[in-house]
Amino acid sequence: MKKIRSTHIFLILAILPLIMTSCNPGNNDTELDFNITVPENWEYAVLANEGWIYTAARNKVDENDSITEGLYIEKVSYPGYTLDNFYTNAYKPWLIATPDYDFLYYDTDTTINAISYKKLVSAEFQPIIQSNKIDTVYVDVTTERYLCMRNTYVYHFTFIAIDTVYSDVKQTFKNIMSSVQFKQ
């Protein structure tokens, strides 16, 4: 097995979303239509009003802390769908067909702060590019996803953690989701 350089993993999972944030000139004027709180040791950025709207990642603790947990949120309009219809007929088949998908641990209906969500936890492969070797390796990750629908918009919250640390951080993911409060 090839040794993975920590700087490459950190670049993909944490720095890339923050770089994309700095490229968004309207970033300072963009406001989410919900409130969300991440832990103090996480950095976050509001990106846009639609599409990929938010990103957050835990800060590195030291040089040995090479892969951080992260979150990204998408907001996309899907008129004519209900949450159940969208999840069953569009989202879940798309996810299973993606090349990074491995298997589904479980999916369930859940309610958080009076909002109905579809929650799914899956095993996936995160591609990591090793630029010094012009090579790509794959890291096993666990993703925890929540989907909800408000008006015609689907909100897609995706948490990502290396599979070996998922059990240690899933309470953090739960706390973040519990903080989500949609504005009226």
C-alpha angles and dihedrals in degrees: 000000000000119000111244117224109229094220091063094051092047090049094055099041102037117009100045094062091048091049089052088052093057089054092060106092093190093053096110093055096045117105128185121233089228137045120242132177125205125188118276092251092061128086119215141181135197106223111178147333094254136021114020097008106167142020133183137172137180115255118246114260096204142330091288091056094084104155121048130194118250148187134207128181128204128192117195131167116239106173115195095031132106118207092255093047093047093047096046100039105029117014105040095045089048093050094049090050095053113107093232094057117104109168144324118253092190146317128209146162115257139171123221120181091344093307121117116231138180107225124196133173118198143169114241142164120246113207113226119194116217100203095186090059098031087234139123126219128184125230122201110243136177116221124199113197133188123189126189134166127225115180102318095333126103113208112206116195112189123187118190128196135161105262094242093059099037094099089054095052105034091093088056089052090049091050092051092050090047088057094058110112119172115221118240 
